[in-house]
Amino acid sequence: MKVKVFVDKNKCIGCGLCQRLLPEIFALGETGLSEVKKQEVELSENLKEAEKNCPVSAIRLESLE
């Protein structure tokens, strides 16, 4: 299933968990907050884990199907 990935910069604290799990999708930007490098991706276990374990619930996945 394809999903669109979003990071709420108003919530993000820049902990880096998402980037460590999925460096091909997330990066820490110049401000120290997470940025989405690749927005439309296949849903994976690591992506579900990043969304579930974000300490401030800043990651949102939206189904494209």
PQR file with spaces between the fields and no chain letter, atoms N, CA, C, O and H, PARSE charges and radii, in Angstrom:
ATOM       1  N    MET     1       0.850   -1.177    0.000 -0.4000 1.5000
ATOM       2  CA   MET     1       0.000    0.000    0.000 -0.0000 2.0000
ATOM       3  C    MET     1       0.897    1.243    0.000  0.5500 1.7000
ATOM       4  O    MET     1       1.852    1.337    0.772 -0.5500 1.4000
ATOM       5  N    LYS     2       0.576    2.173   -0.865 -0.4000 1.5000
ATOM       6  CA   LYS     2       1.307    3.441   -0.940 -0.0000 2.0000
ATOM       7  C    LYS     2       0.718    4.419    0.060  0.5500 1.7000
ATOM       8  O    LYS     2      -0.496    4.493    0.247 -0.5500 1.4000
ATOM       9  H    LYS     2      -0.199    2.097   -1.492  0.4000 1.0000
ATOM      10  N    VAL     3       1.628    5.185    0.713 -0.4000 1.5000
ATOM      11  CA   VAL     3       1.208    6.213    1.654 -0.0000 2.0000
ATOM      12  C    VAL     3       1.968    7.502    1.387  0.5500 1.7000
ATOM      13  O    VAL     3       3.033    7.499    0.770 -0.5500 1.4000
ATOM      14  H    VAL     3       2.614    5.125    0.561  0.4000 1.0000
ATOM      15  N    LYS     4       1.404    8.593    1.861 -0.4000 1.5000
ATOM      16  CA   LYS     4       2.056    9.894    1.812 -0.0000 2.0000
ATOM      17  C    LYS     4       2.517   10.201    3.237  0.5500 1.7000
ATOM      18  O    LYS     4       1.755   10.028    4.188 -0.5500 1.4000
ATOM      19  H    LYS     4       0.539    8.595    2.363  0.4000 1.0000
ATOM      20  N    VAL     5       3.754   10.653    3.384 -0.4000 1.5000
ATOM      21  CA   VAL     5       4.367   10.873    4.689 -0.0000 2.0000
ATOM      22  C    VAL     5       4.424   12.368    4.998  0.5500 1.7000
ATOM      23  O    VAL     5       4.834   13.178    4.167 -0.5500 1.4000
ATOM      24  H    VAL     5       4.373   10.794    2.612  0.4000 1.0000
ATOM      25  N    PHE     6       4.002   12.706    6.211 -0.4000 1.5000
ATOM      26  CA   PHE     6       4.022   14.089    6.666 -0.0000 2.0000
ATOM      27  C    PHE     6       4.719   14.174    8.020  0.5500 1.7000
ATOM      28  O    PHE     6       4.635   13.242    8.820 -0.5500 1.4000
ATOM      29  H    PHE     6       3.669   12.048    6.886  0.4000 1.0000
ATOM      30  N    VAL     7       5.406   15.284    8.282 -0.4000 1.5000
ATOM      31  CA   VAL     7       5.966   15.580    9.598 -0.0000 2.0000
ATOM      32  C    VAL     7       5.435   16.943   10.021  0.5500 1.7000
ATOM      33  O    VAL     7       5.593   17.931    9.304 -0.5500 1.4000
ATOM      34  H    VAL     7       5.474   16.041    7.632  0.4000 1.0000
ATOM      35  N    ASP     8       4.809   16.988   11.185 -0.4000 1.5000
ATOM      36  CA   ASP     8       4.297   18.238   11.734 -0.0000 2.0000
ATOM      37  C    ASP     8       5.456   18.950   12.435  0.5500 1.7000
ATOM      38  O    ASP     8       5.862   18.558   13.529 -0.5500 1.4000
ATOM      39  H    ASP     8       4.681   16.185   11.767  0.4000 1.0000
ATOM      40  N    LYS     9       5.980   19.990   11.801 -0.4000 1.5000
ATOM      41  CA   LYS     9       7.136   20.706   12.346 -0.0000 2.0000
ATOM      42  C    LYS     9       6.801   21.464   13.628  0.5500 1.7000
ATOM      43  O    LYS     9       7.703   21.836   14.379 -0.5500 1.4000
ATOM      44  H    LYS     9       5.650   20.309   10.913  0.4000 1.0000
ATOM      45  N    ASN    10       5.520   21.696   13.884 -0.4000 1.5000
ATOM      46  CA   ASN    10       5.124   22.349   15.132 -0.0000 2.0000
ATOM      47  C    ASN    10       5.216   21.387   16.314  0.5500 1.7000
ATOM      48  O    ASN    10       5.290   21.820   17.464 -0.5500 1.4000
ATOM      49  H    ASN    10       4.787   21.394   13.274  0.4000 1.0000
ATOM      50  N    LYS    11       5.211   20.086   16.034 -0.4000 1.5000
ATOM      51  CA   LYS    11       5.311   19.076   17.086 -0.0000 2.0000
ATOM      52  C    LYS    11       6.716   18.493   17.192  0.5500 1.7000
ATOM      53  O    LYS    11       7.154   18.142   18.288 -0.5500 1.4000
ATOM      54  H    LYS    11       5.151   19.734   15.100  0.4000 1.0000
ATOM      55  N    CYS    12       7.427   18.383   16.077 -0.4000 1.5000
ATOM      56  CA   CYS    12       8.726   17.704   16.023 -0.0000 2.0000
ATOM      57  C    CYS    12       9.715   18.330   17.007  0.5500 1.7000
ATOM      58  O    CYS    12       9.802   19.552   17.125 -0.5500 1.4000
ATOM      59  H    CYS    12       7.071   18.667   15.187  0.4000 1.0000
ATOM      60  N    ILE    13      10.466   17.462   17.719 -0.4000 1.5000
ATOM      61  CA   ILE    13      11.500   17.927   18.652 -0.0000 2.0000
ATOM      62  C    ILE    13      12.904   17.555   18.167  0.5500 1.7000
ATOM      63  O    ILE    13      13.892   17.826   18.850 -0.5500 1.4000
ATOM      64  H    ILE    13      10.396   16.469   17.623  0.4000 1.0000
ATOM      65  N    GLY    14      12.989   16.934   16.988 -0.4000 1.5000
ATOM      66  CA   GLY    14      14.282   16.604   16.397 -0.0000 2.0000
ATOM      67  C    GLY    14      15.033   15.486   17.100  0.5500 1.7000
ATOM      68  O    GLY    14      16.263   15.511   17.156 -0.5500 1.4000
ATOM      69  H    GLY    14      12.186   16.714   16.433  0.4000 1.0000
ATOM      70  N    CYS    15      14.319   14.511   17.633 -0.4000 1.5000
ATOM      71  CA   CYS    15      14.981   13.414   18.357 -0.0000 2.0000
ATOM      72  C    CYS    15      15.774   12.500   17.421  0.5500 1.7000
ATOM      73  O    CYS    15      16.720   11.847   17.859 -0.5500 1.4000
ATOM      74  H    CYS    15      13.321   14.491   17.587  0.4000 1.0000
ATOM      75  N    GLY    16      15.401   12.445   16.135 -0.4000 1.5000
ATOM      76  CA   GLY    16      16.142   11.672   15.149 -0.0000 2.0000
ATOM      77  C    GLY    16      15.737   10.213   15.008  0.5500 1.7000
ATOM      78  O    GLY    16      16.331    9.490   14.208 -0.5500 1.4000
ATOM      79  H    GLY    16      14.632   12.976   15.779  0.4000 1.0000
ATOM      80  N    LEU    17      14.744    9.763   15.764 -0.4000 1.5000
ATOM      81  CA   LEU    17      14.308    8.363   15.677 -0.0000 2.0000
ATOM      82  C    LEU    17      13.893    7.999   14.254  0.5500 1.7000
ATOM      83  O    LEU    17      14.303    6.957   13.744 -0.5500 1.4000
ATOM      84  H    LEU    17      14.262   10.350   16.414  0.4000 1.0000
ATOM      85  N    CYS    18      13.103    8.826   13.617 -0.4000 1.5000
ATOM      86  CA   CYS    18      12.621    8.526   12.267 -0.0000 2.0000
ATOM      87  C    CYS    18      13.789    8.441   11.284  0.5500 1.7000
ATOM      88  O    CYS    18      13.806    7.574   10.410 -0.5500 1.4000
ATOM      89  H    CYS    18      12.770    9.673   14.031  0.4000 1.0000
ATOM      90  N    GLN    19      14.747    9.327   11.427 -0.4000 1.5000
ATOM      91  CA   GLN    19      15.896    9.325   10.528 -0.0000 2.0000
ATOM      92  C    GLN    19      16.749    8.082   10.725  0.5500 1.7000
ATOM      93  O    GLN    19      17.271    7.533    9.755 -0.5500 1.4000
ATOM      94  H    GLN    19      14.733   10.031   12.137  0.4000 1.0000
ATOM      95  N    ARG    20      16.898    7.631   11.958 -0.4000 1.5000
ATOM      96  CA   ARG    20      17.676    6.415   12.218 -0.0000 2.0000
ATOM      97  C    ARG    20      16.977    5.183   11.652  0.5500 1.7000
ATOM      98  O    ARG    20      17.636    4.271   11.153 -0.5500 1.4000
ATOM      99  H    ARG    20      16.475    8.077   12.746  0.4000 1.0000
ATOM     100  N    LEU    21      15.650    5.153   11.728 -0.4000 1.5000
ATOM     101  CA   LEU    21      14.886    4.010   11.207 -0.0000 2.0000
ATOM     102  C    LEU    21      14.815    4.015    9.681  0.5500 1.7000
ATOM     103  O    LEU    21      14.901    2.963    9.047 -0.5500 1.4000
ATOM     104  H    LEU    21      15.116    5.894   12.134  0.4000 1.0000
ATOM     105  N    LEU    22      14.657    5.195    9.099 -0.4000 1.5000
ATOM     106  CA   LEU    22      14.413    5.307    7.651 -0.0000 2.0000
ATOM     107  C    LEU    22      15.165    6.492    7.054  0.5500 1.7000
ATOM     108  O    LEU    22      14.546    7.490    6.684 -0.5500 1.4000
ATOM     109  H    LEU    22      14.587    6.050    9.614  0.4000 1.0000
ATOM     110  N    PRO    23      16.496    6.396    6.954 -0.5600 1.5000
ATOM     111  CA   PRO    23      17.259    7.526    6.417  0.2800 2.0000
ATOM     112  C    PRO    23      16.947    7.837    4.958  0.5500 1.7000
ATOM     113  O    PRO    23      17.259    8.926    4.477 -0.5500 1.4000
ATOM     114  N    GLU    24      16.336    6.895    4.254 -0.4000 1.5000
ATOM     115  CA   GLU    24      15.958    7.154    2.861 -0.0000 2.0000
ATOM     116  C    GLU    24      14.685    7.996    2.764  0.5500 1.7000
ATOM     117  O    GLU    24      14.375    8.527    1.697 -0.5500 1.4000
ATOM     118  H    GLU    24      16.083    6.010    4.645  0.4000 1.0000
ATOM     119  N    ILE    25      13.947    8.120    3.871 -0.4000 1.5000
ATOM     120  CA   ILE    25      12.691    8.880    3.872 -0.0000 2.0000
ATOM     121  C    ILE    25      12.801   10.159    4.707  0.5500 1.7000
ATOM     122  O    ILE    25      12.262   11.197    4.325 -0.5500 1.4000
ATOM     123  H    ILE    25      14.199    7.689    4.737  0.4000 1.0000
ATOM     124  N    PHE    26      13.499   10.086    5.848 -0.4000 1.5000
ATOM     125  CA   PHE    26      13.590   11.226    6.761 -0.0000 2.0000
ATOM     126  C    PHE    26      15.026   11.734    6.892  0.5500 1.7000
ATOM     127  O    PHE    26      15.985   10.972    6.774 -0.5500 1.4000
ATOM     128  H    PHE    26      13.937    9.242    6.158  0.4000 1.0000
ATOM     129  N    ALA    27      15.148   13.031    7.138 -0.4000 1.5000
ATOM     130  CA   ALA    27      16.446   13.645    7.424 -0.0000 2.0000
ATOM     131  C    ALA    27      16.207   14.753    8.436  0.5500 1.7000
ATOM     132  O    ALA    27      15.119   15.324    8.505 -0.5500 1.4000
ATOM     133  H    ALA    27      14.369   13.650    7.235  0.4000 1.0000
ATOM     134  N    LEU    28      17.232   15.048    9.216 -0.4000 1.5000
ATOM     135  CA   LEU    28      17.152   16.208   10.098 -0.0000 2.0000
ATOM     136  C    LEU    28      17.631   17.410    9.307  0.5500 1.7000
ATOM     137  O    LEU    28      18.746   17.418    8.786 -0.5500 1.4000
ATOM     138  H    LEU    28      18.116   14.584    9.160  0.4000 1.0000
ATOM     139  N    GLY    29      16.789   18.417    9.222 -0.4000 1.5000
ATOM     140  CA   GLY    29      17.109   19.605    8.436 -0.0000 2.0000
ATOM     141  C    GLY    29      18.009   20.570    9.176  0.5500 1.7000
ATOM     142  O    GLY    29      18.463   20.286   10.284 -0.5500 1.4000
ATOM     143  H    GLY    29      15.884   18.410    9.646  0.4000 1.0000
ATOM     144  N    GLU    30      18.263   21.700    8.565 -0.4000 1.5000
ATOM     145  CA   GLU    30      19.133   22.728    9.134 -0.0000 2.0000
ATOM     146  C    GLU    30      18.619   23.250   10.468  0.5500 1.7000
ATOM     147  O    GLU    30      19.399   23.697   11.309 -0.5500 1.4000
ATOM     148  H    GLU    30      17.894   21.930    7.664  0.4000 1.0000
ATOM     149  N    THR    31      17.321   23.192   10.657 -0.4000 1.5000
ATOM     150  CA   THR    31      16.724   23.668   11.915 -0.0000 2.0000
ATOM     151  C    THR    31      16.787   22.608   13.007  0.5500 1.7000
ATOM     152  O    THR    31      16.420   22.872   14.152 -0.5500 1.4000
ATOM     153  H    THR    31      16.687   22.828    9.974  0.4000 1.0000
ATOM     154  N    GLY    32      17.257   21.399   12.655 -0.4000 1.5000
ATOM     155  CA   GLY    32      17.322   20.316   13.627 -0.0000 2.0000
ATOM     156  C    GLY    32      16.048   19.506   13.712  0.5500 1.7000
ATOM     157  O    GLY    32      15.951   18.579   14.516 -0.5500 1.4000
ATOM     158  H    GLY    32      17.555   21.185   11.725  0.4000 1.0000
ATOM     159  N    LEU    33      15.071   19.845   12.892 -0.4000 1.5000
ATOM     160  CA   LEU    33      13.790   19.132   12.883 -0.0000 2.0000
ATOM     161  C    LEU    33      13.739   18.179   11.692  0.5500 1.7000
ATOM     162  O    LEU    33      14.443   18.354   10.697 -0.5500 1.4000
ATOM     163  H    LEU    33      15.149   20.598   12.238  0.4000 1.0000
ATOM     164  N    SER    34      12.894   17.179   11.823 -0.4000 1.5000
ATOM     165  CA   SER    34      12.760   16.169   10.778 -0.0000 2.0000
ATOM     166  C    SER    34      12.134   16.753    9.517  0.5500 1.7000
ATOM     167  O    SER    34      11.228   17.584    9.575 -0.5500 1.4000
ATOM     168  H    SER    34      12.322   17.037   12.631  0.4000 1.0000
ATOM     169  N    GLU    35      12.640   16.297    8.386 -0.4000 1.5000
ATOM     170  CA   GLU    35      12.089   16.662    7.084 -0.0000 2.0000
ATOM     171  C    GLU    35      11.864   15.392    6.288  0.5500 1.7000
ATOM     172  O    GLU    35      12.607   14.422    6.437 -0.5500 1.4000
ATOM     173  H    GLU    35      13.376   15.622    8.339  0.4000 1.0000
ATOM     174  N    VAL    36      10.847   15.391    5.447 -0.4000 1.5000
ATOM     175  CA   VAL    36      10.542   14.243    4.599 -0.0000 2.0000
ATOM     176  C    VAL    36      11.306   14.390    3.293  0.5500 1.7000
ATOM     177  O    VAL    36      11.127   15.375    2.577 -0.5500 1.4000
ATOM     178  H    VAL    36      10.243   16.179    5.326  0.4000 1.0000
ATOM     179  N    LYS    37      12.159   13.418    2.977 -0.4000 1.5000
ATOM     180  CA   LYS    37      12.934   13.430    1.732 -0.0000 2.0000
ATOM     181  C    LYS    37      12.154   12.799    0.588  0.5500 1.7000
ATOM     182  O    LYS    37      12.275   13.216   -0.564 -0.5500 1.4000
ATOM     183  H    LYS    37      12.305   12.618    3.559  0.4000 1.0000
ATOM     184  N    LYS    38      11.359   11.798    0.914 -0.4000 1.5000
ATOM     185  CA   LYS    38      10.585   11.064   -0.090 -0.0000 2.0000
ATOM     186  C    LYS    38       9.171   10.933    0.459  0.5500 1.7000
ATOM     187  O    LYS    38       8.942   10.167    1.395 -0.5500 1.4000
ATOM     188  H    LYS    38      11.260   11.460    1.849  0.4000 1.0000
ATOM     189  N    GLN    39       8.223   11.667   -0.108 -0.4000 1.5000
ATOM     190  CA   GLN    39       6.908   11.771    0.496 -0.0000 2.0000
ATOM     191  C    GLN    39       5.959   10.619    0.154  0.5500 1.7000
ATOM     192  O    GLN    39       5.164   10.222    1.006 -0.5500 1.4000
ATOM     193  H    GLN    39       8.409   12.289   -0.869  0.4000 1.0000
ATOM     194  N    GLU    40       6.016   10.074   -1.055 -0.4000 1.5000
ATOM     195  CA   GLU    40       5.120    8.980   -1.432 -0.0000 2.0000
ATOM     196  C    GLU    40       5.914    7.687   -1.482  0.5500 1.7000
ATOM     197  O    GLU    40       6.786    7.515   -2.333 -0.5500 1.4000
ATOM     198  H    GLU    40       6.662   10.396   -1.747  0.4000 1.0000
ATOM     199  N    VAL    41       5.603    6.769   -0.554 -0.4000 1.5000
ATOM     200  CA   VAL    41       6.374    5.534   -0.396 -0.0000 2.0000
ATOM     201  C    VAL    41       5.447    4.360   -0.109  0.5500 1.7000
ATOM     202  O    VAL    41       4.268    4.532    0.200 -0.5500 1.4000
ATOM     203  H    VAL    41       4.894    6.909    0.138  0.4000 1.0000
ATOM     204  N    GLU    42       6.015    3.161   -0.221 -0.4000 1.5000
ATOM     205  CA   GLU    42       5.296    1.953    0.179 -0.0000 2.0000
ATOM     206  C    GLU    42       5.318    1.857    1.702  0.5500 1.7000
ATOM     207  O    GLU    42       6.347    2.105    2.331 -0.5500 1.4000
ATOM     208  H    GLU    42       6.973    3.021   -0.472  0.4000 1.0000
ATOM     209  N    LEU    43       4.192    1.500    2.285 -0.4000 1.5000
ATOM     210  CA   LEU    43       4.102    1.326    3.729 -0.0000 2.0000
ATOM     211  C    LEU    43       4.962    0.137    4.136  0.5500 1.7000
ATOM     212  O    LEU    43       4.887   -0.928    3.523 -0.5500 1.4000
ATOM     213  H    LEU    43       3.356    1.298    1.775  0.4000 1.0000
ATOM     214  N    SER    44       5.773    0.317    5.163 -0.4000 1.5000
ATOM     215  CA   SER    44       6.642   -0.746    5.653 -0.0000 2.0000
ATOM     216  C    SER    44       6.522   -0.833    7.170  0.5500 1.7000
ATOM     217  O    SER    44       5.956    0.051    7.813 -0.5500 1.4000
ATOM     218  H    SER    44       5.834    1.182    5.661  0.4000 1.0000
ATOM     219  N    GLU    45       7.059   -1.903    7.729 -0.4000 1.5000
ATOM     220  CA   GLU    45       7.045   -2.059    9.191 -0.0000 2.0000
ATOM     221  C    GLU    45       7.847   -0.938    9.850  0.5500 1.7000
ATOM     222  O    GLU    45       7.427   -0.407   10.878 -0.5500 1.4000
ATOM     223  H    GLU    45       7.519   -2.621    7.207  0.4000 1.0000
ATOM     224  N    ASN    46       8.985   -0.574    9.281 -0.4000 1.5000
ATOM     225  CA   ASN    46       9.786    0.509    9.850 -0.0000 2.0000
ATOM     226  C    ASN    46       9.045    1.838    9.824  0.5500 1.7000
ATOM     227  O    ASN    46       9.172    2.639   10.750 -0.5500 1.4000
ATOM     228  H    ASN    46       9.326   -1.005    8.446  0.4000 1.0000
ATOM     229  N    LEU    47       8.278    2.074    8.775 -0.4000 1.5000
ATOM     230  CA   LEU    47       7.514    3.314    8.686 -0.0000 2.0000
ATOM     231  C    LEU    47       6.408    3.328    9.735  0.5500 1.7000
ATOM     232  O    LEU    47       6.172    4.352   10.375 -0.5500 1.4000
ATOM     233  H    LEU    47       8.175    1.424    8.023  0.4000 1.0000
ATOM     234  N    LYS    48       5.730    2.199    9.913 -0.4000 1.5000
ATOM     235  CA   LYS    48       4.714    2.090   10.968 -0.0000 2.0000
ATOM     236  C    LYS    48       5.349    2.322   12.337  0.5500 1.7000
ATOM     237  O    LYS    48       4.773    2.997   13.190 -0.5500 1.4000
ATOM     238  H    LYS    48       5.922    1.367    9.393  0.4000 1.0000
ATOM     239  N    GLU    49       6.543    1.757   12.540 -0.4000 1.5000
ATOM     240  CA   GLU    49       7.250    1.904   13.810 -0.0000 2.0000
ATOM     241  C    GLU    49       7.639    3.361   14.062  0.5500 1.7000
ATOM     242  O    GLU    49       7.515    3.852   15.184 -0.5500 1.4000
ATOM     243  H    GLU    49       7.011    1.208   11.848  0.4000 1.0000
ATOM     244  N    ALA    50       8.106    4.047   13.027 -0.4000 1.5000
ATOM     245  CA   ALA    50       8.468    5.458   13.164 -0.0000 2.0000
ATOM     246  C    ALA    50       7.253    6.283   13.568  0.5500 1.7000
ATOM     247  O    ALA    50       7.341    7.128   14.458 -0.5500 1.4000
ATOM     248  H    ALA    50       8.207    3.648   12.115  0.4000 1.0000
ATOM     249  N    GLU    51       6.123    6.039   12.916 -0.4000 1.5000
ATOM     250  CA   GLU    51       4.897    6.776   13.245 -0.0000 2.0000
ATOM     251  C    GLU    51       4.462    6.470   14.676  0.5500 1.7000
ATOM     252  O    GLU    51       4.136    7.381   15.438 -0.5500 1.4000
ATOM     253  H    GLU    51       6.052    5.352   12.193  0.4000 1.0000
ATOM     254  N    LYS    52       4.458    5.203   15.036 -0.4000 1.5000
ATOM     255  CA   LYS    52       3.982    4.771   16.354 -0.0000 2.0000
ATOM     256  C    LYS    52       4.888    5.253   17.482  0.5500 1.7000
ATOM     257  O    LYS    52       4.401    5.621   18.551 -0.5500 1.4000
ATOM     258  H    LYS    52       4.722    4.463   14.417  0.4000 1.0000
ATOM     259  N    ASN    53       6.209    5.255   17.253 -0.4000 1.5000
ATOM     260  CA   ASN    53       7.156    5.560   18.317 -0.0000 2.0000
ATOM     261  C    ASN    53       7.658    6.997   18.349  0.5500 1.7000
ATOM     262  O    ASN    53       8.472    7.341   19.207 -0.5500 1.4000
ATOM     263  H    ASN    53       6.604    4.956   16.384  0.4000 1.0000
ATOM     264  N    CYS    54       7.200    7.830   17.450 -0.4000 1.5000
ATOM     265  CA   CYS    54       7.576    9.245   17.518 -0.0000 2.0000
ATOM     266  C    CYS    54       7.104    9.775   18.878  0.5500 1.7000
ATOM     267  O    CYS    54       5.915    9.694   19.186 -0.5500 1.4000
ATOM     268  H    CYS    54       6.539    7.551   16.753  0.4000 1.0000
ATOM     269  N    PRO    55       8.013   10.315   19.692 -0.5600 1.5000
ATOM     270  CA   PRO    55       7.642   10.710   21.052  0.2800 2.0000
ATOM     271  C    PRO    55       6.625   11.844   21.130  0.5500 1.7000
ATOM     272  O    PRO    55       6.002   12.038   22.174 -0.5500 1.4000
ATOM     273  N    VAL    56       6.451   12.581   20.062 -0.4000 1.5000
ATOM     274  CA   VAL    56       5.488   13.689   20.067 -0.0000 2.0000
ATOM     275  C    VAL    56       4.409   13.533   18.993  0.5500 1.7000
ATOM     276  O    VAL    56       3.677   14.479   18.703 -0.5500 1.4000
ATOM     277  H    VAL    56       6.957   12.423   19.214  0.4000 1.0000
ATOM     278  N    SER    57       4.313   12.349   18.409 -0.4000 1.5000
ATOM     279  CA   SER    57       3.306   12.054   17.374 -0.0000 2.0000
ATOM     280  C    SER    57       3.327   13.062   16.224  0.5500 1.7000
ATOM     281  O    SER    57       2.282   13.529   15.770 -0.5500 1.4000
ATOM     282  H    SER    57       4.908   11.581   18.644  0.4000 1.0000
ATOM     283  N    ALA    58       4.541   13.387   15.762 -0.4000 1.5000
ATOM     284  CA   ALA    58       4.681   14.365   14.681 -0.0000 2.0000
ATOM     285  C    ALA    58       4.566   13.741   13.291  0.5500 1.7000
ATOM     286  O    ALA    58       4.401   14.459   12.306 -0.5500 1.4000
ATOM     287  H    ALA    58       5.389   13.008   16.131  0.4000 1.0000
ATOM     288  N    ILE    59       4.651   12.404   13.200 -0.4000 1.5000
ATOM     289  CA   ILE    59       4.608   11.731   11.899 -0.0000 2.0000
ATOM     290  C    ILE    59       3.182   11.272   11.607  0.5500 1.7000
ATOM     291  O    ILE    59       2.518   10.660   12.443 -0.5500 1.4000
ATOM     292  H    ILE    59       4.785   11.820   14.001  0.4000 1.0000
ATOM     293  N    ARG    60       2.736   11.590   10.392 -0.4000 1.5000
ATOM     294  CA   ARG    60       1.393   11.164    9.964 -0.0000 2.0000
ATOM     295  C    ARG    60       1.508   10.500    8.617  0.5500 1.7000
ATOM     296  O    ARG    60       2.195   10.992    7.722 -0.5500 1.4000
ATOM     297  H    ARG    60       3.276   12.088    9.713  0.4000 1.0000
ATOM     298  N    LEU    61       0.828    9.375    8.478 -0.4000 1.5000
ATOM     299  CA   LEU    61       0.793    8.642    7.211 -0.0000 2.0000
ATOM     300  C    LEU    61      -0.618    8.707    6.658  0.5500 1.7000
ATOM     301  O    LEU    61      -1.589    8.498    7.385 -0.5500 1.4000
ATOM     302  H    LEU    61       0.270    8.976    9.205  0.4000 1.0000
ATOM     303  N    GLU    62      -0.727    8.997    5.373 -0.4000 1.5000
ATOM     304  CA   GLU    62      -2.028    9.097    4.709 -0.0000 2.0000
ATOM     305  C    GLU    62      -2.059    8.131    3.537  0.5500 1.7000
ATOM     306  O    GLU    62      -1.206    8.194    2.651 -0.5500 1.4000
ATOM     307  H    GLU    62       0.062    9.167    4.783  0.4000 1.0000
ATOM     308  N    SER    63      -3.034    7.243    3.530 -0.4000 1.5000
ATOM     309  CA   SER    63      -3.150    6.259    2.460 -0.0000 2.0000
ATOM     310  C    SER    63      -3.417    6.939    1.124  0.5500 1.7000
ATOM     311  O    SER    63      -4.181    7.900    1.039 -0.5500 1.4000
ATOM     312  H    SER    63      -3.726    7.191    4.249  0.4000 1.0000
ATOM     313  N    LEU    64      -2.768    6.419    0.078 -0.4000 1.5000
ATOM     314  CA   LEU    64      -2.997    6.922   -1.269 -0.0000 2.0000
ATOM     315  C    LEU    64      -3.922    6.002   -2.057  0.5500 1.7000
ATOM     316  O    LEU    64      -4.177    6.233   -3.239 -0.5500 1.4000
ATOM     317  H    LEU    64      -2.146    5.638    0.147  0.4000 1.0000
ATOM     318  N    GLU    65      -4.412    4.980   -1.415 -0.4000 1.5000
ATOM     319  CA   GLU    65      -5.281    4.014   -2.104 -0.0000 2.0000
ATOM     320  C    GLU    65      -6.691    4.080   -1.607  0.5500 1.7000
ATOM     321  O    GLU    65      -7.549    3.335   -2.081 -0.5500 1.4000
ATOM     322  H    GLU    65      -4.205    4.792   -0.455  0.4000 1.0000
